[in-house]
Amino acid sequence: RNTPFRWAPLRAPLTDDAGMVELRNVIRLFKNKHGGPPDLIIIDQLMNALGGDDSDADLMGKLNRRVASLMRVEKCTVLRVHHTGHGSEDRARGHSSLPAMIDTEIRVDRDHISLTKQRDDTLKQFDFDLKEVPVGIDQDGEPVTTMIVEWLEENPCSGRLTRTLRELMAALVSRFGDGSTITATEVSDCCPEHLPADQKRKLRDDLVRKQYLIADDKKFTIHAAGPAPQFEQST
């Protein structure tokens, strides 16, 4: 609650001079109020800042140059919120100059965050859950809540599953039955179709670590009850 923050809608895209003037006015007001420039500027969403087709090379190149100038002048990080493609959910929409220019790319699914690009560092990923927390009371006396991201620790003794893992387990039990022995391909076939092969393998390995799948050579036995109660720990 003590982090300096300012939100402002911009009427013009950042590829127009008018849009950059608006943004610099917002930054100036932030500096005057908080004694310095923001450390992070979030552009949400990229399409609004672009002002046109995200496959347009000239528009994307112009936005890239203006974002780079903004980071250089204000010495800040710029986060652009964008969407995956309609045809392929494995990559960002639009012209290839967008991922080529950025230093870091973070993909957020329903309950999984993965670092899909990071200059001079290794890629990382983790699972999360959304937790509802109260933030106050409205004028009618009703509670006001919001959602926060809660990191799910990789704990092989915990029975806690992400939403995707719960859905995968439900699909496995529905299709094959609890106690059945299945192949890696059959596990993969029950995963969400849009996921790449490496993420499907990760889901399978997560179920093995959490003892919902019991691995034996190249086969897996479905164990819907999960880990034995005496081994469960909170994450």
Secondary structure, 3 states (H helix, E strand, C coil): CCCCCCCCCCCCCCCCHHHHHHHHHHHHHHHHHHCCCCCEEEEECHHHHHCCCCCCHHHHHHHHHHHHHHHHHHCCEEEEECCECCCCCCCECCCCHHHHHCCEEEEECCCEEEEEEECCCCCCEEEEEEEEEEEEECCCCCEEEEEEEEEECCCCCCCCCCHHHHHHHHHHHHHHCCCCEEEHHHHHHCCCCCCCHHHHHHHHHHHHHCCCEEEECCEEEECCCCCCHHHCCCC
